[in-house]
Amino acid sequence: MAAARELVPGSAPTAAEVAQSPGIAALQRSASATNPEAYATRAVQQNEARVADLADLAGTQGARDFAAANSGATAQQLYDQAYSVGVDLSKMSPARRGEITKLLQRPAIQDALKEARTLASNEFVNLKNPAGSVQGLDYLKRALDDQIKNATGNEQRVLVGLKDRLLTTIDTLSPEYAAARNVFRDMSRPINQMDIAQAVSDKSLNKLTGTLQPQAFARAMTDDTAAAATGFGKATLENTLEPAQLARLNAIKEDLARSVAARDLGRGPGSDTVQKLAMSNLLQRAGIPESVLNMPVLGRAGSWAYEVANERLKKQLAESLLNPKEAARLLQAAPPIGLPAQTNPALGEKGAMLARMLSLPAAATMERNR
């Protein structure tokens, strides 16, 4: 707890989330009931920080739109230069001509040629022979892209192989086309990275409450998500995201995980017993002699004052557990179990009581096990 840190900027952890201790978790669960608003506020702040960090990775503040527009405009200029190059099979070497002829005869390519004409026509481009120009071959590549998206298994594997052969052919025919593809690929990388983060968000964010769902987030952090978001079957989280971006996604995952772990530990076997033992008669268990608490002269006023002080200490304990470093400081200074709280004057009477209360989970656990 003394070394507690935020895994996600703005998501301050509680003592139980950092300690990962069943005793501290059970104590925090019970203590939070005395100050539910503070703990609810902390949970909201944690969620807002996680969602904001994920949104930043996804470029939701216009970063993705700007990158896409810039990428498209730059690459299109280069593609336009490449489109002017015609394809004349008669002027090619026999080996190259034979390769292209065999490729164009494949059934999947024949189907893609028909789709290429339709795509071009919808964009007011007249392609009498899609295989007769670099532009026509590019439309053929786009048609293959659509087929690949709708294919699975071996069919997809075969189509990807055909597309790779087609791209090699076009790059050979037009170095300008190869340059345009390389520029578009490089400029598309940031867009693909943002699309992966957006896909993770879409799969894990509850649209009704705006809350990140831990289990859904963990399921979304896979290479399948990367492949689906980018449209590239071989895309993975590691080969698409920058190390720092992947680290941020993992930090959100870890932050969610430790909150869930603290919650579950606090509800674990025996936790109710620990809570009852640790939170009952806090003044007495913190080291105030029973003879003082039961003095007859206190009467009703004394009993009332005792109850008020007891509830006040519960609230202060709840506040201490919201600050792991403060909880660690108190716990480290706590007098040994069995000695009066006042034996540590450096903490002051109130601090010594809080310190003793933080050390009670261990004592309560031992008491339960006897």
Residue pairs with C-beta under 8 A, 6 or more apart in sequence:
1 15
1 18
1 19
1 324
1 325
1 327
1 328
1 331
2 324
2 325
2 328
2 329
2 332
4 13
4 15
4 18
4 324
4 325
4 328
6 12
6 13
6 49
7 13
7 251
7 252
7 254
7 255
7 258
8 46
8 49
8 50
8 53
8 248
8 251
8 252
8 255
9 49
9 53
10 45
10 48
10 49
10 52
10 53
11 45
11 46
11 49
11 50
11 255
12 42
12 45
12 46
12 322
13 46
13 255
13 258
13 259
13 324
14 28
14 39
14 42
14 262
14 321
14 322
14 324
15 24
15 28
15 320
15 321
15 322
15 323
15 324
15 327
15 328
16 24
16 25
16 27
16 28
16 29
16 262
16 265
16 266
16 321
17 258
17 259
17 261
17 262
17 324
18 258
18 324
19 25
19 324
19 327
20 258
20 261
20 262
20 265
21 265
21 361
22 265
22 266
22 268
22 270
22 271
22 274
22 361
22 365
23 274
23 278
23 361
23 362
23 364
23 365
24 321
24 327
24 358
24 361
25 262
25 263
25 265
25 266
25 268
25 271
26 265
26 266
26 268
26 271
26 272
26 274
26 275
26 278
26 361
27 274
27 275
27 278
27 279
27 317
27 321
27 358
27 360
27 361
28 262
28 266
28 318
28 321
29 263
29 266
29 267
29 271
29 275
30 275
30 276
30 278
30 279
31 279
31 314
31 317
31 318
31 321
32 38
32 39
32 318
32 321
34 311
34 314
34 315
34 317
34 318
35 315
35 318
35 319
38 318
38 319
38 322
39 318
39 322
42 322
43 259
46 255
46 259
47 210
47 211
47 212
50 212
50 252
50 255
50 256
51 201
51 205
51 210
51 212
53 248
53 251
53 252
54 197
54 200
54 201
54 205
54 212
54 249
54 252
55 61
55 201
57 193
57 194
57 197
57 245
57 248
57 249
58 64
58 194
58 195
58 197
58 198
58 201
59 65
59 67
59 190
59 194
59 197
59 198
60 198
63 194
64 191
64 194
64 195
64 198
67 187
67 190
67 191
67 194
68 191
70 187
71 184
71 187
71 188
71 191
74 183
74 184
74 187
75 180
75 183
75 184
75 187
78 176
78 179
78 180
78 183
78 184
79 138
79 177
79 180
79 184
81 176
81 180
82 134
82 135
82 138
82 174
82 176
82 177
82 179
82 180
83 133
83 134
83 135
83 138
84 134
85 133
85 134
85 173
85 174
85 176
85 177
86 132
86 133
86 134
87 131
87 132
87 133
87 134
87 136
87 137
87 173
89 97
89 100
89 101
90 97
92 100
96 169
96 172
99 165
99 169
100 131
100 169
103 109
103 162
103 165
103 166
103 169
104 110
104 113
104 131
106 162
108 144
108 147
108 158
108 159
108 162
109 140
109 144
109 162
109 166
111 147
112 140
112 143
112 144
112 147
113 130
113 131
113 140
113 143
115 143
115 146
115 147
116 127
116 130
116 136
116 139
116 140
116 142
116 143
117 127
117 130
117 139
119 139
119 142
119 143
120 126
120 127
120 130
120 136
120 139
121 127
125 135
125 139
127 133
127 135
127 136
127 139
129 136
130 136
130 137
130 139
130 140
131 137
131 140
134 170
134 173
134 174
134 177
137 166
137 169
137 170
137 173
138 170
138 177
140 166
141 163
141 166
141 167
141 170
144 159
144 162
144 163
144 166
145 163
145 231
147 159
148 156
148 159
148 160
148 163
148 233
149 231
151 159
156 233
160 233
167 181
170 177
170 178
171 177
171 178
171 181
189 240
192 229
192 230
192 232
192 235
192 240
193 240
193 241
193 242
193 245
195 229
195 230
196 225
196 226
196 229
196 230
196 237
196 240
196 241
197 245
197 249
198 229
199 220
199 225
199 228
199 229
200 217
200 220
200 221
200 225
200 249
203 216
203 217
203 219
203 220
203 225
204 212
204 213
204 216
204 217
204 219
204 220
205 211
205 212
205 213
206 212
206 213
212 252
212 256
214 256
214 257
214 259
214 260
217 252
217 253
217 256
218 253
218 256
218 257
221 237
221 249
221 250
221 253
222 237
223 235
223 236
223 237
223 238
225 237
226 235
226 236
226 237
226 240
226 241
227 233
227 234
227 235
227 236
229 235
230 240
237 246
237 249
238 246
241 249
265 271
270 365
270 368
273 364
273 368
274 361
274 364
274 365
274 368
277 360
277 363
277 364
277 367
277 368
278 285
278 357
278 360
278 361
278 363
278 364
279 314
281 310
282 310
282 313
282 314
282 317
282 353
282 357
283 293
283 306
283 309
283 310
283 313
283 353
284 290
284 293
285 356
285 357
285 360
286 313
286 341
286 352
286 353
286 354
286 356
286 357
286 360
287 335
287 339
287 340
287 341
287 342
287 352
287 353
287 356
288 341
288 353
289 340
293 306
295 302
298 305
298 306
313 350
313 353
313 354
313 357
316 350
316 354
317 354
317 357
317 358
320 326
320 327
320 330
320 354
320 358
321 327
321 358
327 358
330 347
330 351
330 354
330 355
330 358
331 355
331 358
331 359
333 344
333 346
333 347
333 351
333 355
334 344
334 352
334 355
334 356
334 358
334 359
335 341
335 343
335 344
335 352
335 355
335 356
337 359
337 362
337 363
341 349
341 352
341 353
341 355
341 356
342 349
342 352
343 352
344 352
344 355
345 352
347 355
